Each structure stands twice: as structure tokens, then as C-alpha cells.
Amino acid sequence: MENKNVKITNRKILSDNWYLLEEIEFDYLTSKGKWQNQKRESYNRGNGACILLFNKEKQTIILTKQFRMPSYINGNSNGMLLEVCAGLLDGDDPKTCIIKEVEEEVGYKITSPKKVFELYSTPGAVTEKIHYFISLYTPSMKVSEGGGLDSENEDIEVLEIPFKKAIEMVKTGEICDTKTVLLIQYAQLHNLLN
């Protein structure tokens, strides 16, 4: 679907070192009927998927803890973030991606994650759309310790946290990752652990 009110006039690659950073120049027809020339930078790192793993019987969720440089340079004193399991699609469909990420990062083998929504997290600067999933987990699904892949320089700590404690950690700001907060609140709203 094309927007007749947008005409891209130039695209310039600023960096293609890790992902693609472009400067995009475009003409935009405003709601007042006036054409404006604008420039924006757009960071394309691909799309991703994330998942909240929850256990009703134990009233727990699985989170990861890992170092995130951008958070470190923006006020997160140790750079460590608590997050739901997540990863880039890298050519896979979202469901295949999240099944693979769960096994690599947290060591559980799931088969039937349920997609609950897909969202743009930072649409003013980043193209990424994230596909959000939920899934039950049980101890019998554990196939490894997880921790991520050495080939991807991952150093992930796997945490099993009581759901009520996670809710408090959101309130105190100890959990401050958008996708994680959204999925914890989704679980609350839909009474997933009741």
C-alpha cells in the first residue's frame, strides 16, 4: 500500500556496519495541503519476536538478564536489563524464530507459542516491528541451561521469577524494558497466571 502524500526523493546510507542506518529525504503533504521537504534518519535492524514464558502451577515467569550497551550509555548504571526472551527474525517467520530463541536463550523446548500482537517500538527512528508471543512452560520442557550462543557473543543469565515479584519489579523500575513490561501487563490483564 502506497501513501500518495509521501514522495521519497533521496536515500543515503550512513552506516551498514552492523545494521542499516539511512538518511531519507522526502516530500510530505501535510493535513493542511502544503508539501514539506523533510529529512529523517532510519535505522533498519530487521524485525523481531519476543515471548513471555509462564508457569501457572508455580506462578512464575522466565526472564533473561544481559548487558545492553545502549542502556548503559543512557543512565543504566551497570547496563544489565531484565527482559523476556527475544531475538531477530533473521529470515525466519516469527513463530519459528521465537521457538528457536527460547531454546537457545533459556533452554526450554516449546512447540505452540501464541501470538498476541505485533508492535513498532520506536517508529520515529527504527523500522523494527516486534511480534509478541506467550507460552506456558513446564520443567519437563527444559532441555538445556540456555545462555545464548557463543557465536553471537551472547552471555545470558536465565531467571525464573515469581509473577507477583515481577509485577513489583515493574512498579519499582527494576524491570524497565518495553517488551517485557508490555507482556507482564498483558499477563495481568488477561489473568494468565490465575
VMD Tcl script that draws the C-alpha trace (Angstrom):
set ca {
  {0.00 0.00 0.00}
  {1.45 3.35 -1.02}
  {0.80 6.71 0.62}
  {0.18 9.37 -2.06}
  {1.17 12.04 0.45}
  {4.78 10.81 0.67}
  {7.39 11.07 -2.09}
  {10.84 9.76 -1.22}
  {13.37 11.91 -3.09}
  {16.69 10.55 -1.80}
  {18.10 7.76 0.32}
  {21.66 7.89 1.61}
  {23.35 5.06 3.53}
  {25.08 6.48 6.60}
  {26.23 3.15 8.01}
  {25.98 -0.50 7.06}
  {28.37 -1.72 9.73}
  {26.02 -3.80 11.89}
  {22.57 -2.89 10.57}
  {21.45 -0.27 8.05}
  {21.31 3.40 9.03}
  {19.89 5.62 6.28}
  {19.14 9.29 5.83}
  {15.86 9.56 3.95}
  {14.79 12.79 2.28}
  {11.15 13.03 1.32}
  {8.33 15.39 0.45}
  {5.27 15.12 2.67}
  {1.82 16.56 2.01}
  {0.53 17.85 5.36}
  {-3.08 17.77 6.51}
  {-3.22 21.49 5.64}
  {-2.47 20.71 1.98}
  {1.12 22.01 1.99}
  {4.11 19.99 0.73}
  {7.05 19.92 3.14}
  {10.57 18.66 2.46}
  {11.85 16.60 5.39}
  {14.89 14.51 6.29}
  {14.91 11.67 8.78}
  {17.38 9.01 9.83}
  {16.01 5.49 9.85}
  {17.70 2.51 11.50}
  {16.81 -0.87 9.97}
  {17.83 -3.81 12.12}
  {15.13 -6.18 10.89}
  {12.05 -7.38 12.71}
  {11.98 -9.41 15.90}
  {9.96 -11.64 18.18}
  {9.65 -11.90 21.95}
  {7.83 -14.17 24.36}
  {6.58 -14.33 27.92}
  {7.04 -17.86 29.25}
  {4.79 -18.53 32.23}
  {4.04 -21.43 34.54}
  {0.56 -21.38 36.10}
  {1.26 -24.08 38.68}
  {4.43 -22.44 40.02}
  {3.16 -18.86 39.38}
  {6.47 -17.97 37.72}
  {7.82 -16.44 34.53}
  {11.15 -16.84 32.76}
  {13.23 -13.73 32.13}
  {16.73 -13.14 30.86}
  {19.40 -10.84 32.24}
  {22.06 -9.46 29.94}
  {24.26 -6.44 29.29}
  {22.79 -3.82 26.91}
  {25.29 -1.14 25.85}
  {22.71 1.46 24.68}
  {21.01 1.32 28.08}
  {24.41 1.61 29.80}
  {25.32 4.82 27.99}
  {21.84 6.22 28.71}
  {21.82 6.05 32.50}
  {21.54 2.31 33.31}
  {24.46 2.21 35.76}
  {25.50 -1.41 35.16}
  {23.97 -1.89 31.72}
  {22.14 -5.07 32.78}
  {18.49 -5.45 31.77}
  {15.82 -7.95 32.73}
  {13.93 -8.97 29.62}
  {11.63 -11.56 28.13}
  {13.33 -13.92 25.68}
  {13.65 -12.24 22.28}
  {15.54 -12.22 19.01}
  {15.68 -11.00 15.44}
  {13.77 -12.96 12.80}
  {16.87 -13.34 10.58}
  {14.76 -14.66 7.70}
  {12.55 -16.93 9.82}
  {8.83 -16.45 10.31}
  {8.04 -15.06 13.80}
  {6.85 -18.38 15.29}
  {9.90 -20.33 14.07}
  {12.15 -17.56 15.34}
  {10.73 -17.47 18.85}
  {10.76 -21.27 19.23}
  {14.45 -21.24 18.29}
  {15.28 -18.27 20.54}
  {13.59 -19.87 23.55}
  {15.73 -22.99 23.22}
  {18.97 -21.05 22.61}
  {18.49 -18.36 25.25}
  {16.60 -20.02 28.09}
  {16.89 -23.75 27.39}
  {13.22 -24.69 27.00}
  {11.70 -26.55 24.06}
  {8.28 -25.09 23.29}
  {6.06 -26.02 20.37}
  {2.93 -23.87 20.42}
  {3.57 -20.23 21.26}
  {0.54 -17.97 20.92}
  {0.96 -14.67 19.12}
  {-0.83 -11.86 20.95}
  {0.12 -8.77 18.90}
  {2.83 -7.06 16.86}
  {4.07 -3.54 17.56}
  {6.52 -0.89 16.41}
  {8.51 0.15 19.48}
  {10.30 3.27 18.23}
  {8.62 4.21 14.92}
  {10.19 7.67 14.79}
  {13.67 6.24 14.20}
  {13.69 2.43 13.99}
  {11.93 0.26 11.39}
  {11.71 -2.80 13.66}
  {8.34 -4.45 14.26}
  {8.25 -6.92 17.15}
  {5.95 -9.96 17.21}
  {4.79 -10.67 20.78}
  {4.10 -14.22 21.98}
  {3.12 -16.04 25.16}
  {3.57 -19.69 26.08}
  {3.19 -22.00 29.03}
  {6.34 -23.74 30.16}
  {6.88 -26.70 32.46}
  {10.02 -28.23 33.98}
  {9.68 -31.17 31.55}
  {10.30 -28.78 28.64}
  {13.78 -27.88 29.89}
  {16.42 -29.26 27.51}
  {19.50 -27.18 28.45}
  {20.75 -24.38 30.66}
  {20.28 -21.84 27.86}
  {22.51 -18.77 27.98}
  {22.57 -17.94 24.28}
  {25.04 -18.69 21.52}
  {28.77 -18.06 21.81}
  {28.81 -17.39 18.05}
  {26.51 -14.41 18.69}
  {28.55 -13.23 21.73}
  {25.55 -13.85 23.98}
  {26.06 -14.05 27.73}
  {22.55 -14.52 29.07}
  {21.53 -15.35 32.62}
  {18.22 -17.23 32.85}
  {15.93 -16.27 35.74}
  {12.75 -17.89 36.98}
  {10.86 -15.18 38.85}
  {7.58 -15.30 40.78}
  {4.99 -13.42 38.75}
  {3.92 -11.25 41.70}
  {7.55 -10.23 42.23}
  {7.88 -9.34 38.52}
  {4.84 -7.06 38.82}
  {6.52 -5.29 41.75}
  {9.77 -5.04 39.76}
  {7.87 -3.23 37.01}
  {6.44 -0.82 39.60}
  {9.88 -0.09 41.08}
  {11.55 0.27 37.68}
  {13.81 -2.75 38.15}
  {12.16 -4.16 35.01}
  {12.26 -1.29 32.51}
  {12.35 -3.00 29.10}
  {9.31 -2.07 26.99}
  {8.55 -5.51 25.58}
  {8.88 -7.12 28.99}
  {6.62 -4.60 30.72}
  {4.03 -4.97 27.95}
  {3.92 -8.75 28.21}
  {3.80 -8.73 32.02}
  {0.90 -6.28 31.86}
  {-0.75 -8.43 29.16}
  {-0.48 -11.41 31.51}
  {-2.05 -9.36 34.32}
  {-4.86 -8.03 32.12}
  {-5.73 -11.49 30.80}
  {-5.24 -13.32 34.13}
  {-2.78 -15.77 32.59}
  {-1.45 -16.90 35.94}
  {-4.79 -17.22 37.75}
}
mol new
graphics top color blue
foreach p $ca { graphics top sphere $p radius 0.5 }
foreach p [lrange $ca 0 end-1] q [lrange $ca 1 end] { graphics top cylinder $p $q radius 0.2 }
display resetview
